[in-house]
């Protein structure tokens, strides 16, 4: 019944499935043997008996097992985070200072273990880790903006000065008194019709924009931290505001070009490849061999492919516009289904302009 190392107990999943428990959204899908489809935990279809179902950690696993996605609950539609995750994020933004303990979560009617599991599955970190990082990001901004260290400490709910200094130094590698020299990459999760994206920015520009379920995302963030010597914390930045706005316009069909300053890290060859990607017009595609020829290195087709795969600024550096020479789709870090959606979306936008 799927990979049990990734899944809650079978009895718990079956209960959640039969009761349409939204707190389990994103944790598993259910394959129904009698119909050959797989569903979300909250699917409104008639519930089968336990002996007629099996559980999977993802829709991809269910498809490999021979099931097709349910047309009613659309289990491959990753448009919005589960309601529980949205509640937790709102709780942080409503009261970003202080702490939200397990007791506080229980008072909100939220099981702490479910909160940890679901938040980590969706964002790659526990809810408490996200909250701590948010507090530290706010503290950094306040000290940089001229507030005293003690004011920042108290504002962010730290009763102990030494505790605040230790926590600050652990995250940023420097004490709060030296905050102006502290390295920080500010992060924001952005909800899109294709699933949540993680945006990272500094004053230099947008550093990363990836779908949160992309394989290798943690490695990309670790490499960025190592390269810059900066911590990654949730926070506010004008470039994060800009990319959130421009992405919304893009998905609404109102924008085909992005104006946010970009600051990707890469070799000269990678940058040359990414610059060429930016020249592919919306609604168009190019092959790897065409890309190689255009940068004057016709033998570098494989190297072009590797540089394309190392792009960490999805959509804005449009690596999704590269296809095989025969016109078929090839690998995409966000998934082939997203690549097809983006190409179709851009073609529709461009067709609408004529």
Beta strands, then each sheet from edge to edge (+ up, - down):
strand 1: 29-32
strand 2: 37-39
strand 3: 53-56
strand 4: 68-69
strand 5: 184-190
strand 6: 197-202
strand 7: 205-211
strand 8: 231-234
strand 9: 286-287
strand 10: 322-323
sheet 1: 3+ 1- 2+ 4+
sheet 2: 7+ 6- 5+ 8+
sheet 3: 9+ 10+
end
